[in-house]
Amino acid sequence: MAGDRLAKGLRGLAEERVDHRFKALPPDAEGLTVGELSAERRNLFRDGFTTPVLALSAESVEHNLALMETYSTRHGLAFAPHGKTSMAPQLFARQLEHGAWGITAAVPHQARAYRAYGIQRIFLANEVVDAAALRWLSAELDADPDFRFICYVDSLRGIELMDAALREAGASRPVDVVVELGAGDGARTGVRTETECLELADAIAGVDTLRLVGVAGYEGEVPDATSERVAAWLRRLVALAVDFDAAGRFADLDQIVISAGGSAWFDTVAEVFAEIPALSAPALKLLRSGAYVSHDDGHYRHLTPFNRVPDEGALQPAFRLWAQVVSRPTGSQAFLNAGKRDAAYDLDLPQAQVVRSGRDGTLRAADGVTVTGLSDQHAWVATEHAGDLEVGDWVGMGLSHPCTSFDKWQLIPLVEQDGTVTDFIRTFF
């Protein structure tokens, strides 16, 4: 039934009408459904798309999905990729097809979007203390016995708020929770000491609205992270699970959840999780990396664990933002019609990679072309030679940080290498 719900939701996306809400789509496509426009297999460069336009490589997305499926299987990891990266049900479906256990969320509204498309397993990597959200969650759990939801707890007050809201809602199923171990002093959320973790476990045992099912955390917040420091923190996380289990805190569970794993240290997670000893129930070793689906040309290209384990494969950057030269005031300066509203800029500026001639469509490397800054709707570009760019040329740029690339576009063309647009990825931010 869940699969039918997801399939129905995806069909609904294909039936949405193309109009002014969606940047860059061909003006003459107004009134077509997204599915009808996809079926036309238009060319990104020749068939009416306007600039700026963000393109997602069909080949690279498929490569990245397959690579992480293989990696997770090889290392005995379950995989719940963080959906906040894309907020795209079509990509969630592809991730589930490639073996994902479920999808991770950060906040309740994301979980609501997932459920609207029938996602049956959600790991929410945060403490949920909003009474309205907990009432909604209680109703979802009561209505669907097959829906699995897990979230963090990291405070006694949080447990008190969760219990009160769930009791008021008349919850018939307890909410599964994991104790979040913080990654150290100065890190983000999470309990700082094992003693505090034990206090939380005692408090959870004292209410019938919550059920303790494991431990979790985020190793990306380890201060001054190195492989050794990350591994040391992960071993603390595993030891906490072992101690909880020895104390009988996981009695009657079919699985014990041990979860970590962003996009920078999943190789170390795999290494340490391979050391998890036998517990009273099988361990669900849950990895949560999300940025892999599109990867990038900056932040994650430098941080990806595949740089440390090249024999495991390599992710491919899938995003390219195309913009046009709209001004060439001097021989050393040009301006493109894409800016902060279109490109990720929180970590790195876009990188000019390729130029497509506005005269004849020929491609050349963007040698001597550098993006030096972004305004709201313009990219500032420096050029080494007067002939490097002219007004009307298209410039293809690589981006850094997938999360702040997806969230600027509601409908993203999925493009094959020859420029053929095969689909459109709908996002919900």
TARAHU-V42090 format. One record per pair of residues at least 4 apart in sequence whose ideal C-beta (glycine too) atoms are under 6 Angstrom apart, sorted by the first residue. I is the first residue (numbers start at 1). GAP is how many residues later the second one is. D is the distance in whole Angstrom. If there is no record, write none. Layout:
((I	GAP	D) (I	GAP	D))
This chain:
((2	116	5) (2	118	4) (5	113	3) (6	87	6) (6	111	5) (6	112	4) (9	80	6) (9	108	4) (13	413	5) (14	20	5) (14	21	3) (15	18	5) (16	18	5) (17	16	6) (18	7	5) (18	11	5) (18	14	5) (18	19	6) (19	11	6) (22	388	6) (22	389	4) (24	25	6) (24	26	5) (24	29	4) (25	4	6) (26	22	3) (26	23	6) (28	20	6) (29	8	5) (32	4	4) (32	5	5) (34	390	5) (38	385	5) (41	379	5) (42	5	4) (42	379	5) (43	4	5) (43	376	5) (44	5	5) (44	371	5) (44	375	5) (44	377	6) (45	374	5) (49	4	5) (51	271	6) (51	272	5) (51	273	4) (51	286	6) (52	271	4) (52	285	6) (52	286	4) (52	290	5) (53	269	5) (54	267	5) (54	355	5) (54	358	5) (55	265	5) (55	358	5) (55	360	4) (56	262	5) (56	356	5) (56	358	5) (57	261	4) (58	356	5) (58	358	5) (58	364	6) (59	358	6) (60	256	4) (60	258	4) (61	257	5) (63	253	5) (64	228	5) (64	229	6) (64	231	6) (64	251	5) (65	29	6) (65	33	5) (67	246	5) (68	224	5) (69	29	4) (69	30	5) (72	5	4) (72	7	4) (75	195	4) (77	208	5) (77	210	5) (78	23	4) (78	206	5) (78	208	5) (79	21	5) (79	22	6) (79	208	5) (80	21	5) (80	22	5) (80	24	5) (80	43	5) (80	206	6) (80	208	5) (81	14	5) (81	19	6) (81	209	5) (82	22	4) (82	206	5) (82	208	3) (83	9	6) (83	20	4) (84	22	5) (84	26	6) (85	205	4) (85	206	5) (85	317	5) (85	318	5) (86	5	5) (86	320	5) (87	340	5) (87	341	5) (87	342	5) (88	337	5) (88	339	5) (89	28	4) (90	335	5) (91	202	6) (92	11	5) (95	5	4) (96	4	5) (101	20	6) (102	19	3) (102	20	6) (103	11	6) (103	16	5) (104	19	5) (104	21	6) (104	184	5) (105	5	4) (105	6	5) (105	17	6) (105	19	5) (106	4	6) (106	20	6) (108	25	4) (111	11	5) (111	13	6) (113	315	5) (114	5	4) (114	8	6) (120	26	6) (120	27	6) (121	27	5) (122	27	5) (123	27	5) (124	27	4) (126	26	6) (127	25	5) (127	26	6) (127	27	5) (127	31	5) (128	5	6) (128	23	5) (129	29	5) (129	32	4) (131	34	4) (134	31	4) (134	32	6) (135	34	5) (138	28	6) (138	31	4) (138	33	4) (140	7	6) (141	6	6) (141	32	4) (142	30	5) (150	26	5) (151	26	6) (152	28	4) (153	5	5) (153	6	6) (153	24	5) (153	47	6) (154	26	4) (154	35	6) (154	36	5) (154	37	5) (156	47	6) (159	44	5) (163	44	4) (163	46	5) (166	5	4) (166	43	4) (167	42	6) (171	38	6) (174	35	6) (174	36	6) (174	37	4) (175	35	6) (176	35	5) (176	37	5) (177	33	5) (178	36	4) (178	37	6) (178	38	4) (178	79	6) (179	18	5) (179	21	5) (179	36	5) (180	10	4) (180	36	6) (180	37	6) (181	9	6) (181	10	6) (181	36	4) (181	56	5) (181	59	6) (182	5	5) (182	8	3) (182	9	6) (182	10	5) (183	4	4) (183	38	4) (183	39	5) (183	50	6) (184	38	6) (184	39	5) (186	37	6) (187	34	4) (188	33	5) (190	27	5) (191	5	4) (191	6	5) (197	43	6) (201	11	6) (201	48	6) (204	6	5) (204	8	5) (212	37	6) (213	44	5) (214	42	5) (214	43	3) (214	44	6) (215	22	6) (215	25	5) (215	26	5) (215	43	6) (216	43	4) (217	20	6) (217	43	6) (219	11	5) (219	14	6) (219	15	6) (219	41	5) (219	46	5) (220	42	4) (220	44	6) (222	7	5) (222	8	5) (222	11	5) (225	4	6) (225	5	5) (227	41	5) (230	35	5) (230	38	5) (231	37	5) (231	41	5) (234	38	4) (235	37	6) (238	38	6) (241	17	5) (244	5	4) (245	5	5) (245	34	5) (245	35	5) (250	6	5) (253	28	5) (254	27	6) (255	26	6) (255	27	6) (255	29	4) (256	23	5) (256	25	5) (256	27	5) (257	27	5) (257	29	6) (258	25	5) (258	27	6) (259	27	4) (260	9	5) (261	5	5) (261	8	4) (261	26	4) (261	27	5) (261	28	5) (262	27	6) (263	26	5) (263	28	4) (263	37	6) (264	39	4) (266	21	6) (266	23	5) (266	39	5) (267	38	4) (267	41	6) (267	42	5) (269	4	6) (273	12	4) (276	7	5) (279	4	6) (291	9	5) (291	111	5) (292	23	6) (294	24	4) (294	25	5) (294	108	5) (295	5	6) (295	20	4) (295	22	5) (296	4	5) (296	5	6) (296	21	6) (296	103	6) (296	104	5) (296	106	5) (297	4	6) (297	20	5) (297	54	6) (297	101	3) (298	50	4) (298	102	2) (299	48	5) (299	101	5) (299	102	5) (300	4	5) (304	11	6) (306	6	6) (306	8	5) (306	9	6) (317	81	6) (319	80	5) (319	86	5) (320	76	5) (321	17	6) (321	22	5) (321	76	5) (321	78	6) (322	72	5) (322	74	5) (323	13	4) (323	14	5) (323	15	4) (323	72	6) (324	13	5) (324	70	6) (325	9	5) (325	64	5) (325	66	5) (325	68	5) (326	9	6) (326	11	5) (327	8	4) (328	6	5) (328	63	5) (329	4	6) (331	55	3) (332	51	6) (334	47	4) (334	49	6) (334	55	5) (335	43	5) (336	43	4) (336	59	6) (338	4	4) (338	5	6) (338	41	5) (339	35	5) (339	36	5) (339	37	5) (339	38	4) (339	39	5) (340	5	6) (340	34	5) (340	36	5) (341	35	6) (342	66	6) (343	7	5) (344	55	5) (344	56	6) (344	57	5) (344	60	4) (344	61	4) (345	29	5) (346	58	5) (347	53	5) (347	54	5) (348	52	4) (349	22	5) (350	21	5) (350	47	4) (350	49	6) (351	47	4) (352	14	4) (352	17	4) (352	19	6) (352	43	5) (352	45	6) (353	13	6) (353	43	5) (353	45	5) (354	9	6) (354	12	6) (354	42	4) (355	9	5) (355	11	5) (355	38	6) (355	40	6) (356	7	5) (356	38	4) (357	5	5) (358	34	3) (358	35	5) (368	15	6) (368	16	3) (368	17	6) (368	20	5) (369	14	6) (369	19	6) (370	12	5) (371	8	5) (371	10	6) (372	8	5) (372	10	5) (373	7	4) (374	5	6) (383	5	4) (383	6	6) (389	4	5) (399	6	5) (406	21	5) (407	22	4) (410	17	6) (411	13	5) (411	15	6) (412	13	4) (413	8	5) (413	11	6) (414	8	5) (414	9	4) (414	11	6) (415	6	5) (416	4	4) (416	6	6))
